[in-house]
Amino acid sequence: MGIFRGAMKGGLTAKAAQVAKREASKPENQAKAKSALSRFTSGRKAKKKG
């Protein structure tokens, strides 16, 4: 039973990785990620200064 459960988890993880890679390659999602990262880094810089 444990081997089957491990195989299922591995399969789900692989599928999730495929979906994440496919979504990350879309230009609109890249733009969203870039803006979120810039907001995050600018917030951290402001906290360091203050």
C-alpha positions in Angstrom: 0.0 0.0 0.0 2.9 2.4 0.8 4.5 1.9 -2.6 1.2 2.8 -4.4 0.7 5.9 -2.2 4.3 7.0 -2.9 3.8 6.5 -6.7 0.6 8.6 -6.5 2.3 11.4 -4.7 5.2 11.3 -7.2 2.7 11.4 -10.1 0.8 14.3 -8.6 4.0 16.2 -7.9 5.2 15.7 -11.5 1.8 16.9 -12.9 1.9 19.9 -10.7 5.4 20.8 -11.9 4.3 20.5 -15.5 1.3 22.8 -14.9 3.5 25.3 -13.1 6.0 25.3 -15.9 3.3 25.8 -18.6 1.7 28.6 -16.7 5.1 30.3 -16.0 5.8 30.4 -19.7 2.8 32.5 -20.5 3.7 36.2 -21.0 0.8 37.5 -19.0 1.8 35.4 -16.0 5.4 36.5 -16.4 4.3 40.1 -16.2 2.3 39.4 -13.0 5.2 37.6 -11.4 7.6 40.5 -12.3 5.3 43.1 -10.8 4.8 41.1 -7.7 8.5 40.6 -7.3 9.2 44.3 -7.7 6.5 45.1 -5.1 8.0 42.6 -2.7 11.6 43.8 -3.1 10.6 47.5 -2.8 8.7 46.7 0.4 11.7 45.0 1.8 14.0 47.8 0.9 11.7 50.3 2.6 11.7 48.2 5.8 15.5 48.0 5.8 15.9 51.8 5.5 13.4 52.6 8.2 
